[in-house]
């Protein structure tokens, strides 16, 4: 027998090439002549060039490949249980997953829906297969994440918070941020939403911090399930990045699209930064117990994934097509993370608001302080006392930190664009849109609401562009409510009807757990209502005062 | 507890409970291990329900701050107005096939494997070369044309899955789209592969027949009418309650699967059978949804009026399409299937669906 003879050689038969298969599948489409295709979601862009499918994959190979990936994921989950993963998992980490996994399935399924919006826009059918696979991928992501969450609920020491997950997603002040992220994928101008915001920016840039950096931190905290699921999810993202880039290339040669592309790249980058960095930065830096000084901080991860990988290797080359890149925003986002403590201020805010959360937040300790000071010099001077206060006030009977004037924290305004509060006080701005005053965390967010989401952009009509709507300031929904009544209305109460789901510690003992009675007697209020009630001069004074910031009092 | 002692407690090591595993401690809520924010259809929530219900939020349920981005005319991210059908509870529907990602990939992957093995083994044994030459022409021209109908319905449902008011409705339409697009590709690749074994086989002929052959123009018009509807539920209804029984099944089961073996073709029925099984699932989902809407305590009568209108419009087109296909039944050399029988079966099928949904069977389908 010849040494080179293999089973494959014996059984092989002539087939069609992958490129040929992809071409024939792309030829399934036609231009209807009896009845025009249904209304597409409109766009202000012009797409005259046929986008190419860089992946050249057909469903026949796609489905078995995905099933194999699933088998690995579900096998790993079984193995994690057999290996008693939860006995060694860090509860500090899993608690934050109550928030993260409440948010993420809706953005995922929104991405599936958004494939309908781009599917019919481009001429030709080649990329339709890519969009089809992305649609099914996103269905995968949404339900595989719901499954992971259920798995945590069934196996983790404290299931409360996981058990109300989608109800909590609709009501919580923190998950609002995720809705701004998700609705941006599927509402308004179809290209702005489904191409630039979703595939070009969110998936190409920010899924790296979401689905690569964060799982690494999970593993450091004894959670092998999250990396298993999310790295499998991330393996689908390369296809989505390909779809996004291909569609972008189909538009970029038409100079009439450049103005809108510049608007949307800027809008999408800034919103992704404001939303994703706030949330994921907090999970990675404050959800961990691992304080290895050799590991990368979120700022370092951001530099690797967003600055080097996205900005330098993906965005900058777009300049050769005549696109003006928003360099200043990239620098500003970097400064917000490394100089202005954006992530630390977000974690501080989530902690101040712990009583209206649906997960537990324990205090950072001396060991954590040392790591933060090492990675972010000056951190201890600004945040050390705050975390000591949180530890001190974590016992029932103390005054809720949200209302405790001893601490010195000043409750922030809410940003009308990204919906994260205006935490970097010196950057706070306000403006008038359609006769109403709004507050913003930054100039980028002011521009997003007033300039980008409007019927006209730099003198050009933009009839397809979306608009901000809804009750975007969460605090307004409970203005004048006692916090205990608000928590009850939110449904963030355990089955005994009195113990709160959220707790400011990780003590799994009834006697240490806060009840509604422990927080009753304090009233929530809308900062925006008060701000709007001011005269223009008073508002100017209040703005200057706000920008000065606050100082946390020493905690002894 | 005084402030002093409580503060002391806070600084004590917290690691009294060292394990993060379920059952390591008992406290309020420590046994709350089920999603508790929706009403299951049965006594207990199914895994599908846990994966699906309420993921797409609703201001009338938990979406406290309402939709926060709108289209320029003020239409929110999801709107009940995207269909003329009305419901007093859009959240009632559950997909009968209970699909979530894992079951979907398992089923699709199994089908891909089955189809690929069948084609590979058939080709290895030289089966395509033994197909009757007249049958080869039928596969080339007519199965080749039909694949475009499947693709059109796949893209139509891909569009429709954006508009539903709940996750349950949209995911059922999404999996329907996924099945249709897979089957369109199955046929494309099947014909391409057997074409390698059949000298003179023209892979481009199918599209030409789809676009130009009078036999196929009724089908194309019917499919384009589904694709052209601005109402996503009309698209879903017309696909599964009208086109599939009158045209899809008629051609697949009523012709291809019956006639093939008599022409020495044992491969095509296996490839096509996957679509029949897909359709059973899609039909079950469709009947469940439209039955709920048709028996809605508030809007049932109004909805039935609407569905009757959709049925009449699309059945006219589909019936015309089906009748135009008749000459194909005469083309095989060995004739084992009669168009009249297939048509009678198709009409019986759609009458059954219409009756199940409480709809009036249009006159053209009565006999």
Boltz contact constraints between the chains, C-beta under 6 A:
constraints:
  - contact:
      token1: [A, 13]
      token2: [B, 123]
      max_distance: 6.0
  - contact:
      token1: [A, 14]
      token2: [B, 196]
      max_distance: 6.0
  - contact:
      token1: [A, 16]
      token2: [B, 192]
      max_distance: 6.0
  - contact:
      token1: [A, 21]
      token2: [B, 189]
      max_distance: 6.0
  - contact:
      token1: [A, 24]
      token2: [B, 188]
      max_distance: 6.0
  - contact:
      token1: [A, 24]
      token2: [B, 192]
      max_distance: 6.0
  - contact:
      token1: [A, 25]
      token2: [B, 185]
      max_distance: 6.0
  - contact:
      token1: [A, 25]
      token2: [B, 188]
      max_distance: 6.0
  - contact:
      token1: [A, 28]
      token2: [B, 151]
      max_distance: 6.0
  - contact:
      token1: [A, 28]
      token2: [B, 184]
      max_distance: 6.0
  - contact:
      token1: [A, 32]
      token2: [B, 224]
      max_distance: 6.0
  - contact:
      token1: [A, 34]
      token2: [B, 221]
      max_distance: 6.0
  - contact:
      token1: [A, 34]
      token2: [B, 224]
      max_distance: 6.0
  - contact:
      token1: [A, 35]
      token2: [B, 224]
      max_distance: 6.0
  - contact:
      token1: [A, 35]
      token2: [B, 225]
      max_distance: 6.0
  - contact:
      token1: [A, 35]
      token2: [B, 228]
      max_distance: 6.0
  - contact:
      token1: [A, 36]
      token2: [B, 228]
      max_distance: 6.0
  - contact:
      token1: [A, 37]
      token2: [B, 227]
      max_distance: 6.0
  - contact:
      token1: [A, 37]
      token2: [B, 228]
      max_distance: 6.0
  - contact:
      token1: [A, 38]
      token2: [B, 228]
      max_distance: 6.0
  - contact:
      token1: [A, 38]
      token2: [B, 229]
      max_distance: 6.0
  - contact:
      token1: [A, 38]
      token2: [B, 230]
      max_distance: 6.0
  - contact:
      token1: [A, 39]
      token2: [B, 230]
      max_distance: 6.0
  - contact:
      token1: [A, 58]
      token2: [B, 185]
      max_distance: 6.0
  - contact:
      token1: [A, 59]
      token2: [B, 182]
      max_distance: 6.0
  - contact:
      token1: [A, 59]
      token2: [B, 185]
      max_distance: 6.0
  - contact:
      token1: [A, 60]
      token2: [B, 112]
      max_distance: 6.0
  - contact:
      token1: [A, 63]
      token2: [B, 108]
      max_distance: 6.0
  - contact:
      token1: [A, 63]
      token2: [B, 109]
      max_distance: 6.0
  - contact:
      token1: [A, 63]
      token2: [B, 112]
      max_distance: 6.0
  - contact:
      token1: [A, 64]
      token2: [B, 109]
      max_distance: 6.0
  - contact:
      token1: [A, 64]
      token2: [B, 112]
      max_distance: 6.0
  - contact:
      token1: [A, 66]
      token2: [B, 105]
      max_distance: 6.0
  - contact:
      token1: [A, 67]
      token2: [B, 105]
      max_distance: 6.0
  - contact:
      token1: [A, 67]
      token2: [B, 106]
      max_distance: 6.0
  - contact:
      token1: [A, 67]
      token2: [B, 109]
      max_distance: 6.0
  - contact:
      token1: [A, 70]
      token2: [B, 102]
      max_distance: 6.0
  - contact:
      token1: [A, 70]
      token2: [B, 105]
      max_distance: 6.0
  - contact:
      token1: [A, 86]
      token2: [B, 20]
      max_distance: 6.0
  - contact:
      token1: [A, 86]
      token2: [B, 21]
      max_distance: 6.0
  - contact:
      token1: [A, 87]
      token2: [B, 19]
      max_distance: 6.0
  - contact:
      token1: [A, 87]
      token2: [B, 21]
      max_distance: 6.0
  - contact:
      token1: [A, 89]
      token2: [B, 20]
      max_distance: 6.0
  - contact:
      token1: [A, 91]
      token2: [B, 20]
      max_distance: 6.0
  - contact:
      token1: [A, 105]
      token2: [B, 55]
      max_distance: 6.0
  - contact:
      token1: [A, 106]
      token2: [B, 55]
      max_distance: 6.0
  - contact:
      token1: [A, 109]
      token2: [B, 55]
      max_distance: 6.0
  - contact:
      token1: [A, 113]
      token2: [B, 162]
      max_distance: 6.0
  - contact:
      token1: [A, 116]
      token2: [B, 158]
      max_distance: 6.0
  - contact:
      token1: [A, 116]
      token2: [B, 159]
      max_distance: 6.0
  - contact:
      token1: [A, 116]
      token2: [B, 162]
      max_distance: 6.0
  - contact:
      token1: [A, 119]
      token2: [B, 158]
      max_distance: 6.0
  - contact:
      token1: [A, 132]
      token2: [B, 181]
      max_distance: 6.0
  - contact:
      token1: [A, 136]
      token2: [B, 178]
      max_distance: 6.0
  - contact:
      token1: [A, 139]
      token2: [B, 101]
      max_distance: 6.0
  - contact:
      token1: [A, 139]
      token2: [B, 174]
      max_distance: 6.0
  - contact:
      token1: [A, 140]
      token2: [B, 101]
      max_distance: 6.0
  - contact:
      token1: [A, 143]
      token2: [B, 51]
      max_distance: 6.0
  - contact:
      token1: [A, 143]
      token2: [B, 100]
      max_distance: 6.0
  - contact:
      token1: [A, 143]
      token2: [B, 101]
      max_distance: 6.0
  - contact:
      token1: [A, 144]
      token2: [B, 101]
      max_distance: 6.0
  - contact:
      token1: [A, 146]
      token2: [B, 51]
      max_distance: 6.0
  - contact:
      token1: [A, 150]
      token2: [B, 50]
      max_distance: 6.0
  - contact:
      token1: [A, 153]
      token2: [B, 33]
      max_distance: 6.0
  - contact:
      token1: [A, 154]
      token2: [B, 33]
      max_distance: 6.0
  - contact:
      token1: [A, 155]
      token2: [B, 22]
      max_distance: 6.0
  - contact:
      token1: [A, 157]
      token2: [B, 20]
      max_distance: 6.0
  - contact:
      token1: [A, 157]
      token2: [B, 24]
      max_distance: 6.0
  - contact:
      token1: [A, 159]
      token2: [B, 32]
      max_distance: 6.0
  - contact:
      token1: [A, 159]
      token2: [B, 33]
      max_distance: 6.0
  - contact:
      token1: [A, 160]
      token2: [B, 29]
      max_distance: 6.0
  - contact:
      token1: [A, 160]
      token2: [B, 32]
      max_distance: 6.0
  - contact:
      token1: [A, 163]
      token2: [B, 32]
      max_distance: 6.0
  - contact:
      token1: [A, 163]
      token2: [B, 36]
      max_distance: 6.0
  - contact:
      token1: [A, 164]
      token2: [B, 37]
      max_distance: 6.0
  - contact:
      token1: [A, 166]
      token2: [B, 37]
      max_distance: 6.0
  - contact:
      token1: [A, 166]
      token2: [B, 54]
      max_distance: 6.0
  - contact:
      token1: [A, 167]
      token2: [B, 37]
      max_distance: 6.0
  - contact:
      token1: [A, 167]
      token2: [B, 62]
      max_distance: 6.0
  - contact:
      token1: [A, 170]
      token2: [B, 57]
      max_distance: 6.0
  - contact:
      token1: [A, 170]
      token2: [B, 62]
      max_distance: 6.0
  - contact:
      token1: [A, 170]
      token2: [B, 63]
      max_distance: 6.0
  - contact:
      token1: [A, 170]
      token2: [B, 64]
      max_distance: 6.0
  - contact:
      token1: [A, 171]
      token2: [B, 62]
      max_distance: 6.0
  - contact:
      token1: [A, 171]
      token2: [B, 64]
      max_distance: 6.0
  - contact:
      token1: [A, 179]
      token2: [B, 68]
      max_distance: 6.0
  - contact:
      token1: [A, 183]
      token2: [B, 68]
      max_distance: 6.0
  - contact:
      token1: [A, 183]
      token2: [B, 69]
      max_distance: 6.0
  - contact:
      token1: [A, 183]
      token2: [B, 77]
      max_distance: 6.0
  - contact:
      token1: [A, 187]
      token2: [B, 69]
      max_distance: 6.0
  - contact:
      token1: [A, 187]
      token2: [B, 77]
      max_distance: 6.0
  - contact:
      token1: [A, 391]
      token2: [B, 10]
      max_distance: 6.0
  - contact:
      token1: [A, 392]
      token2: [B, 7]
      max_distance: 6.0
  - contact:
      token1: [A, 392]
      token2: [B, 10]
      max_distance: 6.0
  - contact:
      token1: [A, 394]
      token2: [B, 10]
      max_distance: 6.0
  - contact:
      token1: [A, 395]
      token2: [B, 6]
      max_distance: 6.0
  - contact:
      token1: [A, 395]
      token2: [B, 9]
      max_distance: 6.0
  - contact:
      token1: [A, 395]
      token2: [B, 10]
      max_distance: 6.0
  - contact:
      token1: [A, 397]
      token2: [B, 1]
      max_distance: 6.0
  - contact:
      token1: [A, 397]
      token2: [B, 6]
      max_distance: 6.0
  - contact:
      token1: [A, 466]
      token2: [B, 69]
      max_distance: 6.0
  - contact:
      token1: [A, 467]
      token2: [B, 70]
      max_distance: 6.0
  - contact:
      token1: [A, 469]
      token2: [B, 70]
      max_distance: 6.0
  - contact:
      token1: [A, 470]
      token2: [B, 65]
      max_distance: 6.0
  - contact:
      token1: [A, 470]
      token2: [B, 66]
      max_distance: 6.0
  - contact:
      token1: [A, 470]
      token2: [B, 67]
      max_distance: 6.0
  - contact:
      token1: [A, 470]
      token2: [B, 68]
      max_distance: 6.0
  - contact:
      token1: [A, 471]
      token2: [B, 65]
      max_distance: 6.0
  - contact:
      token1: [A, 471]
      token2: [B, 66]
      max_distance: 6.0
  - contact:
      token1: [A, 472]
      token2: [B, 68]
      max_distance: 6.0
  - contact:
      token1: [A, 477]
      token2: [B, 64]
      max_distance: 6.0
  - contact:
      token1: [A, 494]
      token2: [B, 28]
      max_distance: 6.0
  - contact:
      token1: [A, 494]
      token2: [B, 29]
      max_distance: 6.0
  - contact:
      token1: [A, 495]
      token2: [B, 29]
      max_distance: 6.0
  - contact:
      token1: [A, 495]
      token2: [B, 32]
      max_distance: 6.0
  - contact:
      token1: [A, 496]
      token2: [B, 28]
      max_distance: 6.0
  - contact:
      token1: [A, 499]
      token2: [B, 28]
      max_distance: 6.0
  - contact:
      token1: [A, 506]
      token2: [B, 14]
      max_distance: 6.0
  - contact:
      token1: [A, 507]
      token2: [B, 14]
      max_distance: 6.0
  - contact:
      token1: [A, 508]
      token2: [B, 17]
      max_distance: 6.0
  - contact:
      token1: [A, 508]
      token2: [B, 25]
      max_distance: 6.0
  - contact:
      token1: [A, 508]
      token2: [B, 27]
      max_distance: 6.0
  - contact:
      token1: [A, 510]
      token2: [B, 27]
      max_distance: 6.0
